[in-house]
Amino acid sequence: MATTASTFNAELHQPGRGAGHVMTRVLIYGVLIFWAFICLFPIFWTFTTSFKSAPDVMQGRLIPFLDFVPDWKGWRSLGLSPDTIWETSTVRDEFLKRLGNSLIASIGGSLLALALGALAGYGLARFPYRFGPLKNDDISFFFISQLILPPVVLAMPFLVLYKELILLDSLPGLILVYTLMVLPIVIWIMRDQFANIPVELEEAAFVDGLSIWGTFLRIVLPLALPGMVAALILALVLCWNEYFFAALLTGANAQTLPVMVASQTGSQGISWWSMAALSTAAILPLMVVGILLERYIIKGLATGAVK
Amino acid sequence: MNTTMTASARRPLEMVQPANKAGQHAAGKLMIAAGSILFVAVLAFQILYASGVTETGFASWLPVLYAYILWAASIVVGQVLVRGERGLRATFVLPAVFFTVALVIFPTLFGFYIAFTSWNLGSDAGRVFNGFDNIRTMWNDPFYWNALTNMIYYSLMVLVEYAIAFGLALILNTEIRARRFFRVVFLLPFMLSPVAVSWMVGKSIMENRFGPMARLARALGWDRPAFFSDPWIARMSIEMMDGWVFIPLIMILLLAGLQALPKECLEAARVDGATGWQTFWRIIFPLMLPVSITAIIIRIIFKLKLADIVINVTSGGPGGATDTVSSFIYREYRDRSNVGYGTALAEVYLIAIIIFITVLLVIGRRVARRYGALPTVAQS
């Protein structure tokens, strides 16, 4: 920490101070490469392990083609290797079902949260509300403060209530839970996004005779689109990776991918390759999203923190 | 659209709309009343059936949920009819309010009720009110206090994560090549599912015999590396995984703060010949305090929910050393089906969290106000 801080500040001075400058550059890139290694190694390890056979794992061979000959072993056990993909495979069916559940639950929950959150965020950013003694700031705080609710507080009441509502082990039930889980963050991001849009545009629209809702849908929403994408992606990340509620509230029918990954760890001893393949498949969608849409994620996370 | 300009162009923006017609007003009130009566009727009908007073009823409580949705819709539409323009404005925030009341407020209150019952899903006795018995049991439950203590250790580790994240954010904010590449790479761990990380790192890389970490440890002279046997080492291993996932979050918040710093201040410091060290402690760090406090509090909020990694890697072991409150309650339910006691523990935890975060917010606000803004800087 101390070194990184000082290197940065040395950087503030005019560059080109000979040896000292070169040293700083070396240090900066050293830290960058070191941390990049820390971030990437577990992903690399998981990905390559899905192509290893047992002796390769035991002997700790690291680099494919140089150290060991890659084999589709892990993917074959999932029924996803080139030679098994056309055959029937119960594991693959199971995997695809969990993948589908994860997709439906996370996309459904995120979209519902985005719809509710965008409306509430716009209202709170624009109109003065009064609800008894509560004004806008209090209402915003009411929503955003739910961020601190740990899942464990809601898990058991939901278990009981869902049983009565026959929503246990169903995707609609999971979607509702995911919506409430990400709603505070979405409202927070969207409120700030709308607050940053100049009011004059809406005033002009009112003058043109558009109603409040017309203005919102036709003028404001298109302008807030980047912020909405940011909120949506952040919500997707949180829902896709959610485990606690899914583990408690779902069973054979609505189980999601993280629950499947978790249930495999203990059951079959350590079949490294298949676990590695399964983990890779579970993290791959979001890694692609992260690489392609990194800009939006950063934008979404940064809202609210910096005023 | 522009054809209507002439009539409405001179209308003042905040003009109060003409009061709705009496007919609309009445229709709105009728609608709200009808929705309310329907909801109360369905609710009463089902309560009477469930408590055994009446013979007929719905097979599940699902119709009550539908009635609630109808009731909410009737209020949203009805109040637009009654209040006109102001009602239209309220339609933006009302759906979220109804959603939150049904799915957060009600379950939380219901949870407080469960907390005062003895309720084991495994036994036939069902739900029995038992007053403060759960709280008394909790008071004497060393494992719960142990889990709470662990949460303090884990929360303190946020400061280390913050220091690392600040360093990374500072570096990413300098003139470097391939900045986007490094930013994406540094962000990646945040995208990964904690459950997958549990396996990737906890069960595989930290495996005692042939995991790469064990090999590295042996090469460095640790004969029999074991990452989850000694309480403190196990705690640190869990913390390393959780930190690995969440450092990107703090880093991005801080990076956004750094990019929003006023350039003139840094310029002025350079012109005045301040060293890098001085610039950091006298200018960057104080200016970053508000962002830092927000980042730390957000991170602590996430930290207090830590469960997935512990459940999947250690199940709280060895001897509860790595247990978090969430993972402890999870096992209380999974292994013993003890819904009443588990909920009581969760509600106590919720109250503790609310107090803790409130104190943090108050302190944070004070610190930010006292040391955060340099007066001279603020004016420039």
Interface residues (C-beta under 8 A of the other chain):
Chain A: M1 T4 A5 S6 T7 F8 N9 A10 E11 L12 H13 P15 I28 Y29 V31 L32 W35 A36 I38 C39 L40 F41 P42 I43 W45 T46 T49 V57 M58 Q59 G60 L62 L116 G117 L119 A120 Y122 G123 L124 F127 Y129 I139 F142 F143 Q146 L147 I148 L149 P150 P151 V152 V153 L154 A155 M156 P157 F158 L159 V160 L161 E164 L165 I166 L167 L176 V177 T179 L180 L183 I187 E203 F206 V207 D208 G209 L210 S211 I212 W213 F216 V237 W240 N241 Y243 F244 A247 L248 L257 P258 V259 V261 A262 T265 I270 W272 M275 A276 S279 A282 I283 L286 M287 V289 G290 I291 E294 I297 I298 L301 A302 G304 A305 V306 K307
Chain B: M1 N2 T4 M5 S8 A9 R11 L13 S60 W61 L62 L65 E85 L88 R89 A90 T91 F92 V93 P95 A96 V97 F99 T100 L103 V104 P107 T108 F110 G111 I114 A163 I164 F166 G167 L168 L170 I171 N173 T174 E175 I176 R180 F182 R183 V184 V185 F186 L187 L188 P189 F190 M191 L192 S193 P194 V195 A196 V197 S198 W199 M200 V201 K203 S204 I205 E207 F210 P212 R215 W244 L249 I252 L253 L255 A256 G257 A260 L266 A269 R270 T275 G276 W277 Q278 T279 F280 I284 P290 V291 T294 A295 I298 I301 L304 K305 A307 D308 I311 N312 V325 S326 I329 Y330 Y333 V339 G342 T343 A346 E347 Y349 L350 I353 I354 I357
